Structures are given as structure tokens and as C-alpha cells.
Amino acid sequence: MSQRRPTPEGIASAAKRVAPHVTKTPLLPLDWQGRRVWIKAECLQQVGSFKLRGATNRLLLLTEKEGARGVVAFSSGNHAQGVAIAAARLGISATIVMPADAPAVKRDATLAAGARIVEYDRETESREEIGARLAAESGATLVPSFDDVDIIEGQGSAGVEIGEQLGRSPSRVIVPCGGGGLSAGIALALAQAQVITAEPEGWDDMARSLEAGEILSVAPDAPPTRCDALQTKRVSVLTFEALHDSGASGVAASEAQIAAAMAFAARHLRLVVEPGGAAALAAVLAGRAGPLDDDTVILVSGGNVDPLLYAEILRSSAGR
């Protein structure tokens, strides 16, 4: 029996399902270098990132018995918050496996939503193994951050909104990419658009995988990055195949370019953007995402940034 795959039809259904539970985030115009491009501001989504979309879709599809046994998720923060909030709204208990070095702003928000946190060391322990064990012990449903059809289809609702707001299919969409759930969902929702994934340098495994035609992992000696939301060491078959089959490609941005994009978003868009959420904007501003036109859409995927780090980045960019 073949494995189930995300589909455009599934995304259309998910978009209708989650619409009452998520914010239809704005598509903001940005006049830049003689072009008007568009910013999909998922940093203004409830809980501060697009992750609420997929989590809500997945939890709405649980049976009553499954809901009663609770859910388990693993995340550095944004998926954690999405699952925690969706679970709280539906009266479902949630346990989140979270790295010990996750930003405090994300940890605190997850706890405030009523979820239980189990910490792990991202250098020496596997969040997937811990999550699977906890789910098996309690009978809870494991809710992956990207390797799940219902999660991908829920994230694809952002693509449905883009098409509705723009009134046509965009020519290209540049999307921050960790595990690829958002970019895969958008590629399926907007089949006529060229999807370009954006990742931090050294963590651009999706870009390298798409170029190679097979899944490649992040190198063991990958450099440190502030993009905690994009620190996925290996993408899934589901997300890779959806992007590969759509003809997607990928680019990478440096830490300096990402910081500059965060400052740019604050000055020119009045948006608070976290490092991972700024990866696509960084690639565009650095000229790494190819030629732009008036049908180009840039995803700003999250705004859950540590206040001290954010202040430091804005201060260091002052006057540039």
C-alpha cells in the first residue's frame, strides 16, 4: 500500500477547515528596486508564526478517543506554540519535547498555553526518539512539525490565502525552510508558481537535496545559526518529494544577511521578524533569489524573537 501524500485537494479542504481558527494574515506591498513585491506576513499569525495552521488542521482531524489521550510534539518553539494553543482550544492535553537551548520567549509562551515541556539536548539526543517514546507510553498522538500529511496540508492554507489575496497565481514564492512543511504546502497550493526555499548557510539541506535529486542531511559540523526555527538536520520524504516534483529550488542566506533582513523588516515594513522567519527576505535583499517581478511573494514566517537578541540586531544595524 502506497504512503499517503499531501494533495492540492487536501490543502483546499484544510484551508476551509482551519479558516475559523487562524488569522488571514495580510499580504503587504513592498516597493523595492523599481518593483512592487509582496510580503505574506505570517509573523502576524496567532502565536507569531504559520505553525498554528498545520497544528490546528492536524488536531481538528483527531477522533474523540485520540483527543482524550492527548498529543506529543517536538519543536524548538513555533510548532510547540502552535500545538499548545490548538490543543488548549480543543481541550486536549499537550506534551512538547523542546531543546534546552530554545529561546525563552518560545518556551514561556508554550508553558503559558498549558503544555508540558520535556527538555532534551539537541547535540546528543534525538527529539524524534523521545517524542515517539512519550507517545507510546501514554497512547498520545505524535504530531510532527513537518513530516505529516495533515500538517503539510494545513500549512498550505497560507498558499491558498496568497492566491486569493493577490487575485492570481504569483510567479514565484520565496519561503523560509526548515523541514519544508510550509514550502511543500505552498508548492502544492500554488502549482503555477516557482517555489524557492530559503535556509541559513550550512543548514541548506533542502536546497542541496533539490539540486542533487535526493535527500541530503545537514553536515555534522554545521555552523551555529540564530535561526533556531530552521535547524532541521534532515528533511522528510513527504516535503522533499512535493518540492522536487513541483520543480522547486533553494538558496541560502548568511547570518549577517538574515540580521540585516530583520532590521529591514522593522524599518520598512514595521514587522517584528525572528531570524528563521527572515530567511526568505534575506535571500531576496541579498540578490540570491533570482530576478523579481510584480508577482513575487516573500514569506515572513515567524516573529517569535528573543527581545534581547532583537534589540542587539536592531542596534547593530542602526545607521546602515
C-alpha positions in Angstrom: 0.0 0.0 0.0 1.5 3.3 -1.0 2.1 6.0 1.5 -0.5 8.8 1.6 0.8 12.1 0.1 -0.4 15.7 0.5 -2.5 17.0 -2.4 -3.9 20.3 -3.7 -7.4 19.0 -2.9 -6.3 18.2 0.7 -4.9 21.7 1.0 -8.2 23.2 -0.2 -10.1 21.3 2.4 -7.6 22.1 5.1 -7.9 25.8 4.3 -11.7 25.7 4.8 -11.2 23.7 8.0 -8.7 26.0 9.7 -10.2 29.3 8.5 -12.3 29.9 11.6 -9.3 29.2 13.8 -6.4 31.2 12.3 -5.8 34.7 11.2 -5.9 35.5 7.5 -2.6 37.3 7.6 -2.0 40.4 5.4 -0.2 40.4 2.0 1.8 43.6 2.2 3.1 45.6 -0.8 6.8 46.4 -0.8 8.2 48.8 -3.4 11.8 47.8 -3.8 14.4 48.3 -6.6 11.7 49.5 -9.0 9.4 46.6 -8.4 6.4 46.0 -6.2 6.8 42.7 -4.5 4.5 41.2 -1.8 5.2 40.2 1.8 3.0 37.4 3.3 3.2 38.4 7.0 2.8 35.1 8.8 4.7 36.7 11.7 1.3 38.3 12.4 -0.3 35.0 12.7 -1.7 34.0 16.2 1.2 32.6 18.2 3.5 34.5 16.0 4.1 32.0 13.2 2.4 29.9 10.5 2.7 26.8 12.6 -0.8 27.3 14.0 -2.2 26.4 10.6 -0.8 22.8 10.4 -1.2 22.1 14.1 -4.9 23.2 14.0 -5.6 21.1 11.0 -4.0 18.0 12.5 -5.8 18.3 15.8 -9.2 19.0 14.3 -8.9 15.7 12.5 -8.3 13.7 15.7 -11.1 11.4 16.8 -12.7 11.9 20.2 -10.8 9.0 21.6 -7.5 10.2 20.2 -8.1 13.7 21.6 -8.8 12.2 25.0 -5.3 10.6 25.1 -3.6 13.9 24.2 -0.8 14.8 21.8 3.0 14.9 21.8 5.1 17.2 19.6 8.8 18.1 19.3 9.8 21.6 18.4 12.3 24.4 19.2 9.3 26.7 19.7 7.0 27.8 16.9 5.4 24.3 16.3 5.3 23.9 20.1 3.3 27.0 20.5 1.0 26.1 17.6 0.3 22.7 19.0 -0.1 24.1 22.6 -2.6 26.7 21.5 -4.6 24.4 19.2 -4.7 21.8 21.9 -5.8 24.2 24.6 -8.7 25.5 22.4 -9.9 21.9 21.8 -9.5 20.7 25.4 -6.6 18.4 24.5 -3.5 17.8 26.7 -0.2 18.5 25.0 3.4 17.5 25.8 6.2 19.2 23.9 9.7 17.9 23.5 11.8 21.1 23.3 15.6 21.7 23.2 17.1 23.0 26.4 18.5 26.0 24.5 15.2 27.0 22.9 14.6 30.8 23.1 13.0 31.7 26.4 10.2 33.7 24.6 9.1 30.5 22.9 9.4 28.3 25.9 7.5 30.7 28.1 4.7 31.0 25.5 4.4 27.3 25.3 4.1 26.9 29.0 1.6 29.7 29.2 -0.6 27.9 26.8 -0.8 25.0 29.3 1.5 22.5 27.6 4.0 20.3 29.5 7.6 20.6 28.3 10.2 17.8 28.3 13.7 19.2 27.6 16.4 17.5 25.6 20.0 18.2 24.4 19.8 18.8 20.6 23.5 17.9 20.3 23.3 14.5 21.9 19.7 13.4 21.9 17.0 12.7 19.3 13.8 14.6 19.7 12.1 12.2 17.3 13.0 9.2 19.5 12.0 11.0 22.7 8.7 12.1 21.2 7.9 8.6 19.9 8.7 7.1 23.3 6.5 9.5 25.2 3.6 9.0 22.7 3.9 5.2 23.0 4.0 5.3 26.8 0.8 7.4 27.1 -1.1 6.4 24.0 -0.9 10.0 22.8 -0.9 11.0 19.1 2.5 12.2 17.9 2.2 15.5 15.9 5.4 16.0 13.9 6.4 19.5 12.9 6.6 18.8 9.1 6.7 15.0 8.3 2.9 14.6 8.3 0.3 15.0 5.5 -2.2 16.9 7.6 0.4 19.3 8.9 1.7 20.0 5.3 -1.9 20.5 4.1 -2.6 22.8 6.9 0.5 24.9 6.2 -0.6 25.1 2.6 -3.6 27.2 3.6 -1.2 30.1 3.6 -0.7 29.5 -0.1 -4.5 29.4 -0.7 -4.7 32.8 1.0 -1.9 34.2 -1.2 -3.7 33.3 -4.3 -7.0 34.8 -3.0 -5.3 38.0 -1.9 -3.2 38.5 -5.0 -6.1 37.6 -7.2 -3.9 35.4 -9.4 -1.1 32.9 -9.0 2.2 34.5 -8.1 5.1 33.9 -10.4 7.4 32.9 -7.6 7.2 32.5 -3.8 10.3 32.6 -1.6 9.8 30.7 1.6 11.9 30.1 4.8 12.5 26.4 5.0 13.4 24.1 8.0 11.7 20.7 7.4 9.8 22.0 4.4 6.2 21.7 5.6 5.3 25.3 4.7 7.2 25.4 1.4 5.8 22.0 0.3 2.3 23.1 1.2 2.6 26.3 -0.8 4.1 24.4 -3.8 1.0 22.2 -3.9 -1.4 25.1 -3.3 0.2 27.3 -5.9 1.1 24.9 -8.6 1.8 27.5 -11.2 4.3 29.4 -9.0 8.1 28.8 -8.8 8.8 28.0 -5.1 12.3 28.9 -3.8 13.2 27.7 -0.3 15.5 29.9 1.8 17.7 28.5 4.6 20.7 29.6 6.7 24.1 28.9 5.2 25.3 25.5 6.4 21.8 24.4 7.1 20.6 24.5 3.5 19.9 20.8 3.2 16.7 21.2 1.3 18.4 23.4 -1.4 21.2 20.8 -1.7 18.7 17.9 -1.8 16.7 19.6 -4.5 19.8 20.2 -6.6 21.0 16.6 -6.1 17.7 15.0 -6.6 17.9 13.0 -3.4 17.7 13.8 0.3 20.9 15.0 1.9 21.5 15.7 5.6 23.0 18.7 7.2 26.7 18.2 7.8 27.7 17.2 11.4 29.9 20.3 11.6 27.2 22.7 10.5 27.9 26.3 11.8 25.9 27.8 14.6 22.9 29.8 13.5 20.4 32.1 15.1 17.7 30.5 13.0 16.5 28.0 15.6 13.3 27.5 13.7 15.2 26.2 10.7 17.6 23.9 12.4 16.3 20.7 10.8 19.1 18.2 10.2 17.2 16.2 7.6 14.0 16.9 5.6 11.3 14.3 5.1 10.3 12.3 2.0 6.9 14.0 2.0 8.3 17.5 1.9 11.2 16.8 -0.4 9.0 14.9 -3.0 6.4 17.7 -3.0 9.0 20.3 -3.7 11.1 18.2 -6.1 8.0 17.3 -8.1 7.0 21.0 -8.3 10.4 22.0 -9.7 11.3 24.0 -6.6 14.9 25.2 -6.0 16.6 26.5 -2.9 19.0 29.3 -1.8 20.9 30.1 1.4 21.4 33.3 3.3 24.2 34.2 5.7 23.7 35.2 9.3 24.7 38.8 8.5 22.1 38.9 5.7 19.4 37.5 7.9 20.1 40.1 10.6 20.0 42.8 8.0 16.7 41.5 6.8 15.2 41.6 10.3 16.3 45.3 10.6 14.9 46.0 7.1 11.6 44.5 8.1 11.4 46.7 11.2 12.3 49.9 9.3 10.4 49.4 6.1 7.5 47.1 7.0 7.1 47.7 10.7 7.3 44.0 11.3 9.0 42.1 14.1 10.6 39.1 12.5 12.7 36.3 14.1 15.9 35.1 12.4 14.3 32.0 10.8 11.3 34.0 9.7 13.6 36.4 7.9 15.5 33.9 5.7 13.4 34.4 2.6 13.5 38.2 2.8 17.3 38.0 3.5 17.8 35.9 0.3 15.8 38.5 -1.7 17.6 41.5 -0.3 21.0 39.9 -0.9 20.1 39.2 -4.5 20.2 35.4 -4.0 16.6 34.6 -5.1 16.9 35.5 -8.7 15.1 38.2 -10.7 11.9 39.7 -9.2 8.7 40.8 -10.8 5.4 42.3 -9.6 4.1 38.8 -8.9 6.8 37.8 -6.5 5.7 36.9 -2.9 8.1 36.6 0.0 7.1 34.7 3.1 7.9 36.1 6.5 7.1 33.1 8.5 7.6 34.0 12.2 8.1 36.8 14.7 9.0 35.0 18.0 12.4 36.5 18.6 14.2 36.9 21.9 13.8 40.6 22.9 17.5 41.0 23.9 18.7 39.4 20.6 16.3 41.6 18.6 17.4 44.7 20.4 21.0 43.8 19.7 20.4 43.2 16.0 18.5 46.5 15.6 21.1 48.4 17.5 24.0 47.0 15.4 22.2 47.8 12.2 21.4 51.4 13.1 22.8 53.9 10.6 23.4 51.3 7.9 
